[in-house]
Amino acid sequence: MARLTGVPVRTIRFYCDEGILEPRRSTGGHRRFAPSAVERLGLVRRLRALGLGLPAITRVLTGERSVGEAVAAERAALDVELSSLAWRRACLCAVEQAGPAERAARLDLLTAAEDGRAAHGMLVDFWRRLAVAPMPDETLAAFVSMAAPEPPAEPTPEQVVAYAELIVLARDRSLTRRMLARAHANQRQISDEAALLAGIGEACELARPLVAAGRGPGPGRALDRFVAAHASVRSERDTPRFRRALLTNVAVDRDPRMHRYWGLVGEVAREPIPVGTAHLWLLDSLELSVAPGGYAGPGGSEPDSAASARR
């Protein structure tokens, strides 16, 4: 068998002991193999060369898994390993690139995100804890995916530093308390959280090209849609009084730490205008609208083009 397959005798004996090969015994106690064992051992050898472990190979030999399924599982595991190595390399580069004076602080910061997958799990947990109001699973998943970006497969040193800062912000207890308090207050006031998120998303999409064009906050369809989304789920109308109350409600979203959070999301995701940045633009527009002389009413807001020209 060893001469036919090129597999050492010692290895063949090991495979027999592990049940990979099942020879018969002669009256003298010698192992005797059926001709099919040569092909079976050849398959084992090829799969081992690809890095598959004996448990995975055994499942192939017993028919529990096809070769394609076993290879796909091994490739997926290798992808995870390579991603982890890429993350570690970026972390090492981030420390290496830091100046001597800031190196210790950089090391401390990166301990918050030593592992990209674990760090992503922390962000997901942070946003899911804040989702106290019931909503469809797909709505929550879409929101969390937007707010907690996946770690890049090939991160730069700057991206791992940005991700570590996201984790630090998500661990900020005072920020979490403020956001949870607002979430519980909204739960009592809002009839349909999913409808609110959908309306805010539409408003953000209207705002993103304005932000990308460098336009400052101001009145327009984007702000009107944003206010209408909030008013609708509270059974309110868009009035100056409601806008002032809404500005108080969203105060935590205008916290400088949230400004920093959405900026970091843009760095990690390589997205010029994250949804969160468009949301902050809308909040600044809301503040301007409640200033003296700033309210024009829904449908009567100054057109975006006119507002931009006057500014």
N, C-alpha and C positions, 0 to 999 in steps of 0.2 A: 504493500500500500504506500509506503514512504517513497519507494522508487517511482511508482506510477504518478504520484501527485506532487512530489517535491516537499511534502510536509514532513518535518522530523518525526521520528518514531516516538520520542517523548511527548510531542504535541498530540499525536494521534491517541496515545494512551490517555492523555488528559481529557481529550474530547470524549473518549469512551467513558471515562469516570464521571463526566458531567452530563452524560446522556445525549450528547450531540450525535454520536455514532453508537449504533447498537449491534455489535458483532455477536456471532455465536461463539461458543467455546468448543474446541475439539476435546476428545477424550483425554488428551494430554494437557489440556488447560490453555492451549494457544487460541488467540483471537482469530476468527475467520470472518471475512467480510464478503457480502454479496457484491456482484459487479456494480450495482446501483450506488454502493457506498463511495465509489470513486467520484462519481458526479456530485454526490451530496457533499463530500469533503471539498471538492473544487469550489462549490458555491459558498461553503463556509469560509474558505480561504479568501475568496474575492470580497465577500462582505466584511471580513475582518480587515482587509486592506483599506476599505473605505471608512474604517473607524467604528463600525457597529459593534456593540457589546454582545456577549453571549446570550443574555436574556432576549434581546431583540432578534438575534439570529434564530434562537430556539422557536420564537413565535412564527418566524417565516417557515421553518422546517415543519412545524406542526400544522401549518395552514391557518393559524390565527390571523396572520397578516400577509399581505402580498409583498413581494420585493419592493415594488413601487411605494407602498405605504411605509415600509420600514426605512427606505432611503429618504423619503420626504420628512419623516419624523427626525431622522438624524441631521438632515440639512437644517431643519427648523431649530434644533438644539444648537447647532453650530452657529446659526445666525445670532442667537441670543448671546453666545459666548463671544463672538466677534464684536457685537455691539457693546458688550461689557468692557472688552479690551479697548475699543475705540474711546469709550467714555473715560476709562482710567488714563489713557494716553493724553487726552485733552486736559484732564485734571493736572497731570504731571507738567504738561506744557504751561498751564496757567500759573502754576507755582514757579516754574523755571523763569517765566517771563516777568514775574513781579520783581520790583526792585528790592534790594536788601531791607529797606525801611518798612516796606509793606508786605513782605513775604510771610511773616508770622500771622498777620491779619488775614491774608489770603488763604493760608492753611486752615485757620479757624473757620472761615466762611465755607470752604469746600467740604468740610466735614458734614455740612447740612445736606450735601448731595453727593455722597461718595459713590452711590450706585444710582444710575439713571432711572432704572425701572422702579426701584424703591422710592425715589424722589417723586416720580410721577404719581405713584400710589398715594403719597402724602397730599399732593395737590388735589387729586380726585376726592380723597376723604374730606379735605377742607371744604370743598364746594358742595359736596353731598350733605355735609352736616348743616350747611346753611339753607338747604332746600327743605324747610319745615312744612311747607304747604304741599298738599297732594297734587300731583301732576302726572301725565302719562310717562311711562318709562322712556319712550323715544324722545320726548321733549327734554326730559332731564338729561339723558345721555348726550343729546346735541348741545345743550348748554354747557355741560361739564367738559365736553370735548373742546369747545371754544375757549373756556376759561382755564383749562389745565392742559396745555399743549404737550404732545408726545415729545420725549427727548429725541433730538436729531440722531439719525443712525450714524452719521459721521460728524460729531460735534466739533466746533472750534473751541479753543480755550475761552473765548469771550462768551460763547453760548453756555458752557458749563458754569461759568461765574454768574451769568444772568440767571440760570436755573437755580443755583444755590441761593441767590437773593430772593427768588420767588418763594422758596421754602422758608426762608427767614421771615418773610412777610406773612406767610400762611400760619406761622407759629406765633405771631404777635398776638398775645392774649387780649390786649385792649382793643385791637382792631376786630378780632373775632367777636368779642362781647358786643361791640357796637353793631356789627353786621347781624348778629343773631337777634339782638333786641329789635332791630328794624324788621327782620324776617318775621318775627312773632307778631309784631304790630301789623304788618301787611296781611298776615294770615287772618287776622280778625276783620280787616277792612276789605280785602280783595275777594271777589267772587270766583274768579277763574285765573289762576296763576299762569296756566299755559297760554291763555289768550293774551295776557299781559306781555309775556315773553315774546310771543309772535308779533304783537304790535310794536314793541320796542325794537325787535329785530328789523322790522320794515322801516322804522324811523332811522335806525342806524345805517341801513343800506342807502337811504336817501341822503344821509349826511356824509357818508364816506367820500364820494367824489368831491364834495365841497371842501372837506378837510384836505384831501389830496391836492386840490387846486390852491391851497393856501388861504382860503377864505376864513375870515374870523367869524366867531359865533354871532348869530343874529336870527331874525325871524325868517319864516319860510315854511314850505311844505313839510320839511323834516321835523321841525319843532312842533308844528301843529299835529302831525301824526303821533309824535311822542306823547304830547299832552293828552290827545284823544284816547290813546291806549290806556293811560292811567285813569282818565276820567270814566271811561266805559266800564271798567271792572269795579269801580267804586260807586256806580250809579250816580255820577256827578256830571256837571257841565263844565266846559272850558270857560272859566271866568278868572278875573284877576285874583279873586279870593282863593280859588282852587289852585291857581299856579303858585301863589305864595305858600299855601299849605304843602303843596307837592315839593317845593324847593326845600322846605324843612325836612320832609320825609326822606329825600335823597341826599341829605347832607353827608352821610357816611360815604357815599360813592364819590364825593368830591374831596375826601380826605387825601392829603398829599401822598400817603402810602398807597392809595389806590391808583393815583396818577403814576406812581413809580411802578406798580404792579403791571399795569397795562403796557407801559413802555417796555418792560422786561419781556412780556409775552411777545411783543413785536420783534424783539431781538432774537428770542429763541426760535420763533416760528418763521423768521425772515419775512414777516408780513409788514409792509410799510404802514398800513392803517388798520390795526386790529379793531374788531368790533368794539372793544372796550374803550379805545381812543375816540371812536365816533360817538360813543355814549357820553363820554366826558364833554365832548364838544356840544352835545345837546343840552347837557346840564348847565354849561356856561351860557348857552343861548337862553335857557329858561331863566337864569338869574337876570340877564339883561332885560328879558321881557317883563319882569315884575318891578324893574326900576321905574321911577317916575317918568311917565310918557312913553314907556316901552311896550305897552300892551296894545295890539291891533285887533285881537280877536281871531278866532278860527276862520280861515278863508279870507281874512282881511289883512293878513300879515304881508309885509313888504316882500315882493318877489325877490328870490335869491339874487338874480342878476342885477336888479336895481340896488339892492342893499350893498352888493359888492362894489358897484360903480360909485355909490356915494361914499363908501368907506375909502 
